[in-house]
Amino acid sequence: MVLLLELDTLDRRDHLMKELVFGHKNPDTDAIVAAKAYAYLQNALGNEVEAVALGEPNEETKFVLDYFAESAPRVITKASPEVAAVMLVDHNEEQQSVDDIAEVTVTNVVDHHRIANFATAAPLYYHAEPVGCTSTIIYGEFVQNDVEIPAKLAGLMLSAIISDTLLFKSPTTTKKDEVAAKTLAEIADVDLESYGLEMLKAGTNLASKTEEELITADAKSFEMGGKTVRVDQVNTVDLDEVFAREDALRAAITTQCEAEGYDLFLLMVTNILDSNTRLLVVGEPKEMVEKAFDKALTADKVDLPGVVSRKKQIVPQLEAAFN
């Protein structure tokens, strides 16, 4: 579904006013790239937009930026000191956005997630589609507006699609993602399969990361049944390597839950080679996790064969259990 809520005839674009565009906190590759791609498109259409980030790039994203010789966006924690209006990509939920989101006007949203905890006082442009990656949607907007995608940007957008769809293994993958990725690979002049595997493996180098970094690198918060549920995903090629650090991971999660007020924390450890996930569950109510997946926890853990997507295979099932 595409939902487009257009601004009225007194278009804010009649006068240039700088806006910032950014993805969610703890940004993944799509959050970083979608902001860059949307800023490029908006500027090509005559607007003044800067891509920024709400956190530092992770290892996978650093690989992507280095590969295509692209600089990382500057990091902000607040937008209102700089601008009156912002654009959101790859998220809409308030708790995942900039700290002062309530103090600025949201004019545009491009996203592929559920809509929750989101409201605006003024009309806006909202483009949401149930595809695997926000950069797929933005690719479509480039085509719609007849704006050429430079080779470097095509490589970045291709990387975001590979990341979000796990090289098309995720159940969130759609035909639109595959078509966009193949076209972008041609523009960027890279081999999709070989580059994709190299890129994904670059993001699984976990030995140098602290437990705190592992549990925050790709974490998002959700409100469910009056509880704050935190879900973090770590990609790996060896589950045992990650769970050898289980005690330290539990301690770090417990500390973070106490500090941030999370009620329930799910650590998704996903093997990108065989598309299986093992959950480590800390906090309460744990019975909701058992209800969601119809499986008993053993020592606060459960294996979920074929599960790779937080958005499609974890969050909806948890919400159904809580509701």
ZIMO-V573414 format. One record per residue. N is the residue number from 0. RES is the residue in three letters. PHI is phi in whole degrees, 0 to 359 (* if undefined). OMEGA is omega in whole degrees, -180 to 180 (999 if undefined). Layout:
n = {N N}
res = {RES RES}
phi = {PHI PHI}
omega = {OMEGA OMEGA}
//
This chain:
n = {0 1 2 3 4 5 6 7 8 9 10 11 12 13 14 15 16 17 18 19 20 21 22 23 24 25 26 27 28 29 30 31 32 33 34 35 36 37 38 39 40 41 42 43 44 45 46 47 48 49 50 51 52 53 54 55 56 57 58 59 60 61 62 63 64 65 66 67 68 69 70 71 72 73 74 75 76 77 78 79 80 81 82 83 84 85 86 87 88 89 90 91 92 93 94 95 96 97 98 99 100 101 102 103 104 105 106 107 108 109 110 111 112 113 114 115 116 117 118 119 120 121 122 123 124 125 126 127 128 129 130 131 132 133 134 135 136 137 138 139 140 141 142 143 144 145 146 147 148 149 150 151 152 153 154 155 156 157 158 159 160 161 162 163 164 165 166 167 168 169 170 171 172 173 174 175 176 177 178 179 180 181 182 183 184 185 186 187 188 189 190 191 192 193 194 195 196 197 198 199 200 201 202 203 204 205 206 207 208 209 210 211 212 213 214 215 216 217 218 219 220 221 222 223 224 225 226 227 228 229 230 231 232 233 234 235 236 237 238 239 240 241 242 243 244 245 246 247 248 249 250 251 252 253 254 255 256 257 258 259 260 261 262 263 264 265 266 267 268 269 270 271 272 273 274 275 276 277 278 279 280 281 282 283 284 285 286 287 288 289 290 291 292 293 294 295 296 297 298 299 300 301 302 303 304 305 306 307 308 309 310 311 312 313 314 315 316 317 318 319 320 321 322}
res = {MET VAL LEU LEU LEU GLU LEU ASP THR LEU ASP ARG ARG ASP HIS LEU MET LYS GLU LEU VAL PHE GLY HIS LYS ASN PRO ASP THR ASP ALA ILE VAL ALA ALA LYS ALA TYR ALA TYR LEU GLN ASN ALA LEU GLY ASN GLU VAL GLU ALA VAL ALA LEU GLY GLU PRO ASN GLU GLU THR LYS PHE VAL LEU ASP TYR PHE ALA GLU SER ALA PRO ARG VAL ILE THR LYS ALA SER PRO GLU VAL ALA ALA VAL MET LEU VAL ASP HIS ASN GLU GLU GLN GLN SER VAL ASP ASP ILE ALA GLU VAL THR VAL THR ASN VAL VAL ASP HIS HIS ARG ILE ALA ASN PHE ALA THR ALA ALA PRO LEU TYR TYR HIS ALA GLU PRO VAL GLY CYS THR SER THR ILE ILE TYR GLY GLU PHE VAL GLN ASN ASP VAL GLU ILE PRO ALA LYS LEU ALA GLY LEU MET LEU SER ALA ILE ILE SER ASP THR LEU LEU PHE LYS SER PRO THR THR THR LYS LYS ASP GLU VAL ALA ALA LYS THR LEU ALA GLU ILE ALA ASP VAL ASP LEU GLU SER TYR GLY LEU GLU MET LEU LYS ALA GLY THR ASN LEU ALA SER LYS THR GLU GLU GLU LEU ILE THR ALA ASP ALA LYS SER PHE GLU MET GLY GLY LYS THR VAL ARG VAL ASP GLN VAL ASN THR VAL ASP LEU ASP GLU VAL PHE ALA ARG GLU ASP ALA LEU ARG ALA ALA ILE THR THR GLN CYS GLU ALA GLU GLY TYR ASP LEU PHE LEU LEU MET VAL THR ASN ILE LEU ASP SER ASN THR ARG LEU LEU VAL VAL GLY GLU PRO LYS GLU MET VAL GLU LYS ALA PHE ASP LYS ALA LEU THR ALA ASP LYS VAL ASP LEU PRO GLY VAL VAL SER ARG LYS LYS GLN ILE VAL PRO GLN LEU GLU ALA ALA PHE ASN}
phi = {* 247 246 239 253 275 292 288 295 278 293 298 285 296 229 288 220 299 233 254 235 206 266 284 298 47 295 263 297 295 298 287 291 300 296 297 294 289 297 300 297 297 294 295 271 101 258 247 225 242 277 229 225 257 173 283 297 279 298 298 294 300 301 298 297 294 300 258 51 244 282 284 289 291 260 235 245 223 254 300 295 253 220 262 222 221 239 249 231 62 186 215 290 304 290 262 257 299 302 255 303 288 261 232 268 270 260 219 224 233 206 231 253 298 255 205 52 224 206 228 273 234 300 208 263 232 238 235 220 277 246 281 205 296 296 295 296 293 305 297 288 300 297 300 266 56 253 289 263 297 302 298 295 300 297 295 294 303 299 297 293 301 297 290 261 50 56 73 272 286 293 281 295 236 299 298 297 295 295 299 298 296 293 295 297 294 296 281 60 232 279 302 293 292 295 300 294 299 295 297 294 297 275 255 279 257 300 276 271 282 298 299 293 296 273 242 300 220 254 225 255 223 266 221 56 79 247 263 252 252 233 244 239 239 267 210 247 208 299 297 298 287 283 294 255 303 300 292 295 301 297 294 295 300 298 291 298 294 285 255 80 283 274 223 235 247 260 271 251 249 276 286 278 245 60 238 232 245 265 247 244 232 103 223 269 296 296 290 291 297 293 298 247 52 218 277 281 241 54 68 230 207 269 234 299 80 264 226 249 297 296 253 244 237 297 299 291 294 300 297 294 293 273}
omega = {175 179 -178 178 -173 173 -180 -173 174 -172 179 -177 178 175 -178 175 -176 174 174 174 -177 173 -174 173 -174 -169 170 -176 -180 -180 179 -175 -179 178 179 -178 -178 176 179 -180 -179 178 177 180 174 179 -180 -172 176 175 175 -179 178 178 -179 178 175 -175 179 -178 176 177 -179 -178 178 -177 -177 176 -179 180 176 177 177 -176 176 172 177 -179 -172 176 -176 -172 176 -175 -178 174 -179 172 175 174 171 -175 -173 -175 179 -172 -179 -172 -177 -177 -179 -176 179 178 175 -177 -177 171 171 -169 176 179 174 175 -178 178 -176 177 178 179 -177 176 -178 174 -178 -180 -180 175 179 178 -175 -171 178 -180 173 179 -179 174 179 179 173 -180 -178 -178 178 178 -178 179 178 -177 -179 180 177 178 178 -179 174 -179 179 180 177 -178 -175 -179 -175 -180 174 177 -178 177 176 -177 176 177 179 178 -178 -180 180 -178 -179 179 -180 178 178 180 -178 -180 175 175 -171 -174 -176 178 -178 179 179 -179 -179 180 179 -179 -178 177 -170 -172 -176 -177 174 177 178 179 -180 -175 179 -171 -178 -176 176 -180 180 175 -179 176 -179 179 174 -177 -180 179 179 179 177 177 -177 170 -178 -180 -176 179 179 -175 170 180 -172 -178 -180 177 178 -178 -180 179 179 179 -179 178 179 -178 -173 178 176 179 -175 -178 177 174 177 175 -170 175 -175 -179 -179 174 176 -179 170 179 167 -173 178 180 -178 5 -180 -178 178 176 178 179 -177 -174 178 179 177 174 174 -175 177 179 175 177 -179 -179 176 -179 179 -172 174 -174 -172 -172 180 -174 -180 -179 176 180 179 180 180 -177 999}
//
